[in-house]
Amino acid sequence: MPLQNTVAQEPHALALLDERYKVDILLVVAHPDDEGAATPYLARALDEHKRMAVVFGTRGSSGANEAGAEQAAALGAIREIEARNALTTLGITNVWFLGGKDTASQNVLQSLANWDHGASLEQLVRLVRLTRPEVILTFLPGTFIGEDHGDHQASGLLATEAFDVAGDPASFPEQLAGPTKRLEPFLENLRPWQPKKIYYFPDADREDIFRGKGPEYSVKEISKSSKQPYWLMALDSFRAHQTQAKSFLDKLAQMDEAQIEKMATADGGWTDALHFVLGKSLAGGSVTGDIFDGITPGAIPFARPEVSPEPARPELSVELGGPWSFYGEFRRAHGLSNLPHPEPPEIALQGHTTMMIPLWVRNRTGKAQEISLSASIPAGWTVQDGTGKFTVAAKQLAAARIEILLPAVAESEVKKTEPQEVTVHADSNGQSIGEIKLRVEVRKRALPQ
């Protein structure tokens, strides 16, 4: 009979996730240089020994180039290097790009279509599971009077979706499956990861509706590591973005420290306090407390978002469509009823362009209905199309839109124009079935709708 092996075998350690890429903060933004919206806080967090990584939605290939002749994909390659160099000045080296296409509009739905929404979300979920962040920082998804870039909105939207599904074992399960054979080329052997908090920074002009919705940080405090104020560390990081701001950076290079501080203080954008909006916390803590308030190390269970009930609607109604109605559904689906949003809805548009007001016409009755659409607009504005009488079939949801030509704004105009109100009226059988208001600011320059 064979002799039994009486020597105890040493246990084999199973492979664990790569700790080199575990972070405390994951910043999700759209374009190279967008990280500047949060770099003063990142510099502060580095003083607190936080680990961090950055994800860019695009390489910014449709932007301007003040440093050379390169455009399109070549410009995107340059801007990727600039972004990596900018973040390296802060000691951040873990940087990824989703590969979305730069989209020059304010419409988040166009950006999502141009980014291939599903593929971009899959990539971002993979990066959340790889980096396992405690906190996600990103742009606030919403439509506001401001820069209001659709790509900025898309980065915040995808970050929110990734926050809500990265911990779900049923979402992108192929990322979680272990290899079934040696050199498995498809299955990734990641693990679900539920981040604990998500915070937003707004891309809007007005600040009143964001105050008190999250923590505030001074950027004038002195860094323990660099002995410089946080705003100056952010400015020094920004110097890498030559393609976007070479003329400004060339002027900066001619200034001494006192002149730079005077410029930054007068401009305000560099030295103003940073305001964040708390989206969700699964770790407790107060709304305006520190970003890491309540967070302790270790994984937490997956938390499915609480979906708010669908609002009651009459059988026949007309509602604002497009990004505005989408965001209402988005906040409801992701448990974000606390997120500030303007009422009435708003947008800033370039003068002498056509404003589109998208509409949903909802007929839940058992027969076709006739409706009338009209618009009340400021003097000098012109309704081009979309008003009049229409029919909508029984049990149907139909799309409509009203087109309004905006007046031009003279190049010599110095005073900022105040937002004007547009009202869409919807009637059926002599009775109102809806009234939609929009605040519209007409500008010399603005991204297209």
C-alpha positions in Angstrom: 0.0 0.0 0.0 1.3 3.5 -0.8 2.6 5.5 2.2 0.3 8.4 3.1 1.9 11.8 3.0 1.9 12.9 6.6 3.6 16.3 5.9 1.1 19.1 6.2 0.8 21.2 3.1 1.2 25.0 3.4 -2.0 26.8 2.4 -1.8 28.9 -0.8 -2.8 32.5 -0.5 -5.5 33.5 -3.0 -4.9 36.6 -5.1 -6.4 39.8 -3.7 -7.3 43.1 -5.5 -4.4 45.4 -6.3 -4.0 47.8 -3.4 -1.9 50.2 -5.5 -5.0 51.6 -7.1 -7.3 51.8 -4.0 -8.2 55.4 -3.5 -10.2 57.6 -1.1 -11.4 60.1 -3.7 -12.4 59.5 -7.3 -12.8 62.7 -9.3 -15.0 62.3 -12.4 -15.0 65.2 -14.9 -15.5 65.8 -18.6 -12.4 67.5 -20.2 -8.7 68.1 -19.5 -8.6 71.3 -17.3 -12.0 70.5 -15.7 -10.1 69.0 -12.8 -9.4 72.7 -11.9 -12.9 72.9 -10.5 -11.7 70.7 -7.6 -7.9 71.0 -7.5 -7.8 73.2 -4.4 -9.7 70.6 -2.5 -7.5 67.8 -3.9 -4.5 69.7 -2.6 -6.1 69.9 0.8 -6.9 66.2 0.7 -3.3 65.3 -0.1 -2.3 67.1 3.1 -4.7 64.7 4.9 -2.9 61.8 3.2 -5.9 60.9 1.0 -5.3 58.8 -2.1 -7.0 59.9 -5.2 -7.6 59.2 -8.9 -9.2 61.1 -11.8 -11.4 60.0 -14.7 -11.9 62.2 -17.7 -14.9 61.6 -20.0 -13.2 63.0 -23.1 -9.8 64.1 -24.3 -11.1 67.5 -25.1 -10.4 67.2 -28.8 -13.0 69.8 -29.9 -11.5 72.6 -27.8 -9.4 75.6 -28.9 -5.6 75.3 -29.3 -3.7 78.4 -28.3 -0.3 76.6 -28.3 -0.1 75.1 -31.8 -1.8 74.1 -35.0 -3.0 70.6 -33.9 -6.7 69.9 -33.9 -9.2 67.0 -33.5 -7.6 63.7 -32.4 -4.1 65.2 -32.3 -5.3 68.0 -30.0 -6.9 65.4 -27.8 -3.6 63.5 -27.5 -1.9 66.7 -26.4 -4.6 67.6 -23.9 -4.4 64.2 -22.4 -0.7 64.7 -21.7 -1.4 68.2 -20.3 -4.0 66.8 -17.9 -1.6 64.1 -16.7 1.2 66.7 -16.2 -1.2 69.1 -14.4 -2.2 66.3 -11.9 1.3 65.2 -11.5 2.2 68.6 -10.0 -0.2 67.6 -7.2 1.2 64.1 -6.9 -1.8 62.4 -8.6 -0.7 59.8 -11.2 -3.7 57.5 -11.5 -5.6 59.1 -14.4 -8.0 57.4 -16.9 -10.0 58.6 -20.0 -13.3 57.1 -21.0 -12.9 58.0 -24.7 -16.1 60.0 -25.1 -16.3 62.5 -27.9 -16.1 66.2 -27.0 -19.6 67.6 -27.6 -20.1 71.4 -27.9 -23.6 71.9 -26.6 -25.7 72.4 -23.4 -27.8 69.3 -24.1 -26.7 66.4 -21.8 -28.7 64.0 -24.0 -26.5 64.9 -27.0 -23.4 64.3 -25.0 -24.6 60.9 -23.8 -25.4 59.9 -27.3 -22.0 61.1 -28.5 -20.2 59.3 -25.7 -22.0 56.0 -26.3 -23.7 56.1 -22.9 -23.8 52.4 -22.2 -20.1 51.8 -23.1 -19.0 54.8 -21.1 -20.9 53.7 -18.1 -19.4 50.2 -18.3 -15.9 51.7 -18.4 -16.6 54.0 -15.4 -18.1 51.1 -13.3 -15.0 49.1 -14.1 -12.8 52.0 -12.8 -14.9 52.4 -9.7 -14.5 48.7 -9.0 -10.8 48.9 -9.7 -10.1 52.1 -7.5 -12.7 51.4 -4.8 -13.2 55.0 -3.8 -14.8 56.1 -0.5 -16.0 59.3 -2.1 -16.9 60.4 -5.7 -16.6 64.1 -6.6 -18.1 65.3 -9.9 -20.2 67.9 -11.7 -23.8 68.5 -10.7 -26.1 67.0 -13.3 -28.6 69.6 -14.2 -29.4 72.5 -16.6 -28.6 76.0 -15.3 -27.8 79.4 -16.5 -24.0 79.2 -16.6 -21.4 77.5 -18.7 -23.8 74.5 -18.6 -21.6 72.3 -20.8 -23.5 69.1 -21.7 -20.3 67.1 -21.3 -19.9 68.4 -17.7 -23.4 67.3 -17.0 -22.7 63.9 -18.6 -19.7 63.3 -16.4 -21.9 64.0 -13.3 -24.7 61.8 -14.6 -22.4 58.8 -15.3 -20.7 59.2 -12.0 -24.1 59.1 -10.3 -25.1 56.0 -12.2 -21.7 54.3 -11.4 -22.2 55.2 -7.7 -25.6 53.4 -7.8 -24.5 50.2 -9.8 -20.8 49.5 -9.1 -21.8 47.7 -5.9 -24.6 45.6 -7.6 -23.4 42.1 -8.4 -26.1 41.9 -11.1 -24.7 45.0 -13.0 -21.9 44.2 -15.5 -21.4 40.8 -14.0 -18.8 39.9 -16.6 -16.5 42.3 -14.8 -16.9 40.3 -11.6 -16.6 36.7 -12.9 -13.3 34.9 -12.2 -11.3 33.3 -15.0 -12.3 29.8 -16.0 -9.0 28.9 -17.6 -5.5 30.2 -17.8 -5.0 33.5 -19.7 -8.7 34.2 -19.7 -9.1 37.2 -22.1 -12.6 38.3 -21.1 -13.5 37.8 -17.4 -12.0 40.4 -15.1 -12.2 39.1 -11.6 -13.1 42.4 -10.0 -15.4 42.8 -7.0 -18.5 44.9 -6.4 -17.8 48.2 -4.7 -20.3 50.6 -3.1 -18.9 54.1 -2.6 -20.0 55.8 0.6 -20.6 59.3 -0.6 -21.0 61.4 -3.8 -20.6 65.2 -3.9 -21.2 67.6 -6.7 -19.9 71.0 -7.7 -22.2 73.2 -9.8 -21.6 74.5 -13.3 -23.9 77.5 -12.8 -23.7 81.2 -12.4 -26.0 81.6 -9.4 -25.0 80.2 -6.0 -28.0 81.0 -3.8 -29.7 77.6 -4.4 -26.5 75.7 -3.5 -25.6 77.4 -0.3 -26.0 75.1 2.7 -26.4 72.0 0.6 -22.9 70.7 1.3 -19.5 71.6 2.8 -17.5 74.8 2.1 -13.8 75.0 2.0 -11.5 78.0 2.0 -8.8 77.9 -0.7 -6.6 80.5 1.1 -5.4 78.2 3.8 -1.7 77.2 3.6 -0.8 73.7 2.6 1.2 71.8 5.2 3.3 70.1 2.5 4.0 72.9 0.0 3.7 75.9 2.3 1.6 77.6 -0.3 -2.1 78.5 -0.3 -4.3 75.9 -1.9 -5.5 78.3 -4.6 -1.9 78.9 -5.7 -1.3 75.1 -5.9 -4.3 74.9 -8.1 -3.0 77.7 -10.3 0.4 76.1 -10.6 -1.3 72.9 -11.7 -3.3 74.8 -14.3 -0.1 76.0 -15.9 0.1 72.7 -17.8 -2.9 73.5 -19.9 -1.2 75.5 -22.6 -3.6 74.6 -25.4 -6.5 76.1 -23.5 -4.9 79.2 -21.9 -1.5 80.0 -23.3 -2.2 83.7 -23.6 -3.3 83.9 -19.9 -0.3 81.7 -18.8 2.1 83.8 -20.8 0.9 86.9 -18.9 1.2 85.0 -15.7 4.8 84.1 -16.4 5.6 87.8 -16.4 4.2 88.5 -13.0 5.9 88.3 -9.6 4.2 86.6 -6.6 2.5 89.8 -5.4 1.1 90.5 -8.9 -0.2 87.0 -9.2 -2.0 87.2 -5.8 -3.5 90.6 -6.8 -4.7 89.2 -10.1 -6.1 86.0 -8.5 -7.9 88.0 -5.7 -9.4 90.5 -8.2 -10.5 87.8 -10.5 -12.2 85.9 -7.6 -12.4 82.6 -9.5 -9.1 81.5 -8.1 -9.5 82.5 -4.5 -13.3 82.1 -3.9 -14.3 79.3 -1.4 -15.2 75.9 -2.9 -18.8 74.8 -2.4 -19.9 71.2 -2.7 -23.4 69.8 -2.9 -24.0 66.5 -1.0 -25.7 64.0 -3.4 -25.8 60.9 -1.2 -24.2 59.6 2.0 -24.4 56.0 3.0 -22.0 56.7 5.9 -24.0 59.3 7.9 -22.4 62.6 8.7 -24.0 66.1 8.4 -24.9 67.8 5.1 -22.4 70.6 5.6 -19.8 68.6 7.5 -16.4 67.5 6.1 -16.5 65.3 3.0 -15.1 62.4 5.0 -17.4 62.9 8.0 -18.7 59.5 9.1 -16.5 57.5 6.7 -14.7 54.5 8.1 -12.4 52.1 6.2 -13.8 48.9 4.7 -16.5 47.8 2.2 -20.2 48.4 2.9 -23.2 46.5 1.5 -24.7 47.5 -1.9 -27.5 50.1 -1.4 -30.1 50.2 -4.1 -31.4 53.7 -4.7 -34.8 54.5 -3.4 -37.0 55.4 -6.4 -39.6 58.1 -5.7 -43.1 57.5 -6.9 -44.1 58.7 -10.4 -45.9 62.1 -10.1 -49.7 62.0 -10.7 -50.6 63.5 -14.1 -54.0 64.4 -15.6 -55.3 62.4 -18.5 -54.4 65.2 -21.0 -51.3 67.3 -20.3 -48.4 69.1 -21.9 -45.0 69.2 -20.2 -41.5 70.6 -20.8 -39.4 67.9 -22.5 -35.7 67.5 -23.4 -33.0 67.6 -20.7 -35.4 69.4 -18.2 -37.9 66.5 -18.1 -35.1 64.0 -18.2 -33.5 65.4 -15.1 -36.8 65.3 -13.2 -36.9 61.5 -14.0 -33.2 61.1 -13.2 -33.5 62.7 -9.8 -36.6 60.5 -9.1 -34.9 57.3 -10.3 -31.6 57.9 -8.3 -33.1 59.1 -5.0 -31.8 62.6 -5.6 -34.9 64.7 -4.7 -32.6 66.7 -2.5 -30.6 68.1 -5.4 -31.2 71.8 -6.0 -32.6 72.7 -9.4 -34.0 76.1 -10.6 -37.7 76.7 -10.7 -38.8 77.8 -13.3 -36.3 75.9 -15.5 -33.6 78.1 -17.1 -31.0 78.3 -19.8 -28.6 80.9 -21.3 -28.4 81.1 -25.1 -26.5 83.1 -27.7 -28.4 86.0 -29.3 -29.7 85.7 -32.9 -30.1 81.9 -32.6 -33.2 79.8 -32.4 -34.3 78.5 -29.1 -36.0 75.1 -29.0 -38.6 74.4 -26.4 -39.2 70.6 -26.4 -42.6 69.4 -25.2 -44.2 66.1 -24.3 -47.9 65.9 -25.2 -49.6 63.2 -23.1 -53.0 61.8 -24.0 -54.2 59.0 -21.7 -57.8 59.3 -22.8 -59.5 56.7 -25.0 -59.9 59.0 -28.1 -57.8 61.4 -30.1 -57.6 65.0 -28.7 -57.0 68.4 -30.3 -54.7 70.8 -28.5 -53.6 74.4 -29.1 -50.1 75.6 -28.3 -49.2 79.3 -28.0 -46.3 81.2 -26.5 -46.0 84.5 -24.6 -42.5 86.0 -25.3 -40.6 89.2 -24.6 -40.7 92.1 -27.1 -38.2 91.6 -30.0 -38.5 87.8 -29.8 -40.2 85.9 -32.7 -42.0 82.6 -32.7 -40.9 80.8 -35.8 -42.7 77.5 -35.6 -44.5 75.1 -33.3 -47.6 77.0 -32.3 -51.1 76.3 -33.5 -53.5 73.4 -33.3 -52.4 69.7 -33.2 -54.0 66.3 -32.6 -52.6 63.5 -30.5 -53.9 60.0 -30.8 -55.5 58.1 -27.9 -53.3 56.5 -25.3 -50.2 58.1 -26.8 -47.2 60.3 -25.7 -46.2 62.6 -28.6 -43.2 65.0 -28.9 -43.6 68.6 -30.1 -41.4 71.7 -30.0 -41.7 75.5 -30.3 -39.0 77.4 -32.0 -38.3 81.0 -31.0 -35.8 83.4 -32.7 -33.8 85.3 -30.1 -32.7 88.9 -30.7 -29.1 89.7 -31.3 -26.9 91.2 -28.6 -24.7 94.0 -29.8 -20.9 93.4 -29.5 -20.7 96.9 -27.9 -23.2 95.9 -25.2 -21.5 96.0 -21.8 -24.3 95.5 -19.4 -25.3 91.9 -18.7 -28.9 91.2 -19.8 -31.3 89.9 -17.2 -33.1 86.6 -17.8 -36.5 86.9 -19.5 -39.5 84.7 -19.1 -41.1 82.6 -21.8 -44.5 81.0 -21.2 -46.0 78.2 -23.3 -49.8 77.8 -23.0 -51.6 74.6 -23.9 -55.4 74.4 -24.2 -57.9 71.7 -25.2 -61.6 72.2 -25.7 -61.3 75.8 -24.3 -59.6 74.7 -21.1 -55.9 74.9 -20.0 -54.1 71.6 -19.9 -50.7 73.0 -19.1 -48.6 76.2 -18.7 -44.8 76.0 -19.0 -42.4 78.8 -17.9 -38.7 79.1 -18.8 -36.2 81.7 -17.7 -33.9 82.6 -20.7 -30.8 84.7 -20.6 -29.6 86.0 -24.0 -25.8 86.4 -24.3 -23.2 87.5 -26.8 -21.6 84.1 -26.6 -23.0 80.8 -25.3 -22.8 77.1 -26.1 -25.6 76.0 -28.5 -28.7 74.4 -27.1 
